[in-house]
Amino acid sequence: MGIKIFKNLDEQIDILKGKGLIIEDIDYTKNMLLRENYFFISGYRHLFLKSAKDRTFLPGTTFRELYSMFNFDRQIRNIVFKNLLIIENNIKSIFSYQLSKKYGIKEKDYLRLSNFTREPSRQRQVNDLIKKMKRQIRVNGGQHSATTHYMTNYGYIPLWIVVKVLSFGIVSELYTIMKKEDQEAIADIYGIDVDDLLIFLPILANFRNLCAHEDILYDHRTQRKILDNKYHYALNIPLMDGEYIYGKNDLFAVIIIMKMMLREEEFRLLVREISYEADILSGKLNSITISKVFDKIGFPINYKDILNME
């Protein structure tokens, strides 16, 4: 593989033009490439290429169209992110309530090994996770006024404060080492099965980190897949080799999870905001259709029907 070398803005534009992209306004294009980064804008080019082998742009594709896709992904990422934060806050609150109620409010009580699964094969994970939690408390605790307040005035930090300094990834893993009865009590609050929640949380944590780092969202896929459920069937999502082609490990899988974990009014606002951004993008597309975009991000065309499903 050749060594990458620096390309100035004019050279970047020449590369895009050489691949068939229409540059309508040189100054505008230079400004966007400088502000947003050539690499990330070009990360959306795959939708506009003729084929996997022919890496040139479809006839009539403009830079503004490419940038519109980049901006659409940014807006969707912001919408998804704020709702992921709602779920993260809810989960942390529910976890802290459940464990504090049952095991106590001091670290020596709620972090006791006996509070978690006693399966022999999971003991290393239990020990490692408790160490991670203690490390995050130690490292991040002093950076938050609430944790400092409790340590200064009471000599301990209750779990409902500790969860604020724990990453979503740590909280997600915490669920996997809880006793079965604690897992069930938490899953029952959402009206879902433990097996589903065990899959949902790491998927949400994965997308949460992607959004937080402003990475490309629209074509992201996770290794884990959600289980088939009533929404796949009710939306009549097509099957390929016996598996639904949308809503398994893509962005629409996150939407399905949010349907189950957000309050109804929160979810309605989420879908309404996504629909609004999709309508804006649709009006700016020339060389491709919004249907192609939906297919790439894993959305069935009738995705809004999920609003009226129980």
N, C-alpha and C positions, 0 to 999 in steps of 0.2 A: 504494500500500500504506500502511495506517494506521500511525501511530507506536505502538510497543509501550510500554505504561505498567506500572509496578510494580503487582502484585497481592499483597495480604497473604494469609495462609493461609486465612482465612475466605472470601475472594473466590475463591481457587483451588478450594476445595471446592465453592463455589456453581457454578463453571463446570462441574466434573465432574458434579455432581448434575443440572445443567441439560441435560447430554447423556445422562442416563439411568443414570449409574453409581450403584450402591447403596453408600452409606457406612454401614457397620454400627457403626463406632466412631469418633466424631469426634476424640477425643484421639489415638488410634493413628494415624489418617490425618494429622493435623496433624504429629505427630512424624516420620512417614516422609517427608512432603513437605518438612519443614524439613531433615532429615538428607540426603535423597537428591536433592532438586531436582525441582520440578514438571515441568520441561521433559523431563528424562530418563525419569522414570516415565511421562509421557504419551507418550513415544516408542514405547511398547509397545501403545498403544491400538488400533493398526490391526488387530490380530488379533481384537479384540472389537467392532468396529464392524459395523453392519448391512450396509453396502455402501460402495463408493467414493463414491457420491453422498449417501447417508444417513449422515451422520457422527455418528449417535447410537449408543449402546452396545446390544449385543444384550440382550434381556430377561434379567434375573437376574444380569447381570455386576456383581460386587462389587469394591470397591477392593482387598480382600485377594487376589482372583484376579489383578487387574492387577499388584499388587506381587509376587505369586508368579512371574509371567512375568519381571518385572524381575530378581528374585533368581535365577531359573533362568539367565538370560543372564549374570549376574555369575559364577555358579559355572562355567558352561561356558567363559566367557572365561578364568577362572583356570586351568582344566584345560588348555585349548588353549595358553595362554601359557607355562606351565611346560614343555610339550613342545616348543613353538617355541624356547624357550631351550636345550633339549637339542640340537635340530638346529642351532641357531646356533653353539653351542659346538663341535659335531662338525665342522661345515663349516669354521669358522675353523681348527681344529686340522689338518684334512686339507689345506686350502689352504696353510697355513704350512709343513707338512711337504713337500708336493709342490714348492713354489717354492723353499724353502730348500735342499732336497736338490739341486735342479737349478741354482740360480742364486747360492747363497751366503747368508750370514746377516747381512750388513751392508746398510744402506739403499742405499748406492751400488751394491751388487750386485743386490739383488732388485728395486729400483725402476728399473733401467736400461731405457730405452725399447726396446732390442732384445729384451727378454724377452717382449714382448707382440706381438699381431698386427701384421703389417706391411701390412695392407690399407689402401690410400690413403684410402678413405672413412671409416676408423675412427681415423685418426691424431689428429684433434682430440679425439675422445673419450678416447683413450689419454692424451694430454697433460693434459687436464682432470682425469681421474681420478687420475693420479699427483699432480697439484697438490692435489687434495682430500685424498688420503691423507697427504701431507706436512703439510697444514694441520691435519688431525685429530691427527697425531702431535705437532705443535707445541703445539696448544691443549690437548689432553687428556693429553699425555704426562706433564706435571708433576703431574697429579692422581692418579697411580697409583704406588704404591711400587715395583712391579717395573720400570716404565719409568725411574723416577728412579734406581733401583739400577744398571741397565745403563749409563745415560748417565754416572753418576758414576764407576763403577768400570771401564767398558770403552770409553766414548766412542761407543757406538752402541747401537741397540735392535734385537735380532733379530726376525724376522717373527713368530715364535710368541708374542712379547710384544706386538708392535705390533697384532696382530689384536684384542687385548682392548680397545683404545681405538677401533677402527673400528666404525662403525655397521653393522648388518646390511645396510642399503641399499647402502653402499659396497662391502661384501664381495660382495653379489649382483651389482653392476655389474662388479666385478673379474673375475668369471667370464666375462663377455661379451667382455672384451678379451684373454683369455689365448690363447696359441697353441692350435691345434686339438689337438695331441698332449697338451697339459696338460689341456685340457678333457676329453679322452677318458680320461686316466689317473684323473681325479677321478670322472667319471661311472661308470667301471668298478668303483670301490670300492663303489658303491651298486647296481651291476648294472642301471643304467638308461641310456637314450640321452642324448647331449649335448643334443639338441633338447628333450627333456623337462626336463632340469635347467635349461636356459636359461629355461624358462617357470616352473618350480617356484620358483626362488629369489626372483624379484620378487613372486610371489604370497605366499610366506611372509613376506617383508619387509613387505608391505602389511598383512597380518593381524597381524604382530608389533607394528607401530606402533599399530594400532587397539587391540589388547589393552593395550599399555603405557599408553595414554591413557584407558583405561576407556570407550571409545566403545561404541555399540550394535553387537553382534556378529551377532545371529541372522539379520538380513536383509541383511547386507553382501554386496555383489557386487563383484568386481574387473573391470577392463577386459579383462585377459588371461584366456584360458581354457586349461585343460589339454587335451591331446590325448585323443581317445577311446582307451580302453585296455580290457584284459580285465576289469577290475572293473565297468565300466559294463555290459558284456555279461553277465557272470556274475550280476550282481545283478538282471538283467532290468529295468533302469531304462527307463521309457517314453521314447519319442521324440516330439518335436513339430517339424514342419517339417524332419525329418531330423537333429535334434540332441537329445542326451540332456537331459532337463529337470532332472536333478540331477547334481551332481558335476563341473561344468565350471568355474564361477567363484564358487562359493558355499562355505559352510563344509564341506560334504561333499567338495568338491574338496581342501580342506586335509587332511581325514581320509585321502583316497586317497593324497595325497603322503606323509603321515606313515606310512602302511602301507609305503611303499617306502623310507623313510629312517630310521625308528626301528628299534631292535632289537625282536625279537618280544615279549619280556616287557614292554617299555615300551609297545608298541602295545596289547597286551592290557589293561594297566592303564588306558590312556587310554579304550578303549571301555567297559570296566567302570565307570569313574567317570562317563562320560557317561550310560550306561544307568541308573545309580543316580539321578542328578539328574533324568533324564526320568521315572522312576517316581515320584519325590517330587512333581514338577510335575503329573503325571497325576492324582494323588490330590487335588490342590487345584483342579483345573479343574472348572467347572460349566457355563458357557455355551458353551464350545468343547471339542474333543477334542484329545488329544495328537497325533493324526494331522494336524490342521490346523497345529500348531506345527512338526512335522517337515517338512511341505510347504513352509512359509515359510522354514525354515532350509536346505532343500535335501537333507534326509535321506530316503532311501527307507525304508519301514517295516521292511524286512528288512536294515537297515544292519549289524546284528551278524553277518550271514553272512560279511562280509568277513574276520572273524577266522580262518576256516578255509580261506581261499583262499591259494594259493601266489603 
